[in-house]
Amino acid sequence: MAGPSHTTIWVWLMGLLAAGLAVAAGPFGRAVAIALIVSVAVVKAVLVARHYMHLKGEPPIIYVVAAAPVLLLLVLLGALVPDLVWSR
């Protein structure tokens, strides 16, 4: 079974772009808007990686290698939270 066509993925990416712009212009709080926009960006990155970069057939270690910097970023952000939130 063949996956979705490039046109279908492009339409999804354009829809997600519109969703991100709508969130940015919407009546959300700053933290909620940032969380939603980052979530949309992650979905777009997964779509591009799986369909345009053809990572579907790669071994699972590719995903581990890609996830390592993200996990490091989360650890570093978590380490900064006390300084950013409770230092005032």
JOGIHU-V797135 format. One record per pair of residues at least 24 apart in sequence whose ideal C-beta (glycine too) atoms are under 6 Angstrom apart, sorted by sequence separation. I is the first residue (numbers start at 1). J is the second residue. If there is no record, write none. Layout:
# JOGIHU-V797135
i | j
I | J
I | J
This chain:
# JOGIHU-V797135
i | j
16 | 40
16 | 44
13 | 44
9 | 47
9 | 51
